Amino acid sequence: MAIFSPPRRWDPKEPYPSFPDLHARLLLCDYFKDLPPRPDIPTARDLPEKVTVGILGAGAAGLYAALLFDWLNSCFESQNKSFRFDYEILEADPERVGGRMYTHRFGPGKKYDYYVSGLDIAIATCSYF
């Protein structure tokens, strides 16, 4: 199975590809022709029943990764598959999650009396902004 297929003949039903697109395809074909054949991809029978993953940080990306693993596990369960992901979120400050994002509440009991910060701090610390 080829990793990258060479450019095919132009189909009149499709828009004609641009010169940069054709040039990029030819360059990639030339690059991929010297690569060794792709190794065999393991099948579901070769995989263990459980994979344990460590997620570093309970910021937005870490919590989203945990959400994706939960979603994958529910997909496997709905298809009656025995495979599942177990994960552990490793956070430096176990008292608070969120990474750089922080919610500051100005007072108790008011519905919209809060401020969410995070990106402004990240931009202020970068020298190229």
JOTA-V569221 format. One record per pair of residues at least 24 apart in sequence whose ideal C-beta (glycine too) atoms are under 7 Angstrom apart, sorted by sequence separation. I is the first residue (numbers start at 0). J is the second residue. D is the distance in whole Angstrom. If there is no record, write none. Layout:
((I	J	D) (I	J	D))
This chain:
((3	27	5) (3	28	6) (61	88	6) (3	31	5) (2	31	5) (57	88	5) (2	34	7) (52	84	6) (54	86	6) (48	81	5) (57	90	4) (48	82	6) (49	83	6) (50	84	5) (51	85	5) (52	86	4) (53	87	6) (54	88	5) (55	89	5) (56	90	6) (62	96	7) (2	37	6) (54	89	7) (46	82	6) (49	85	6) (53	89	6) (0	37	7) (57	96	4) (58	97	6) (59	98	6) (57	97	7) (58	98	2) (57	98	7) (58	99	6) (59	100	6) (56	98	6) (58	100	7))
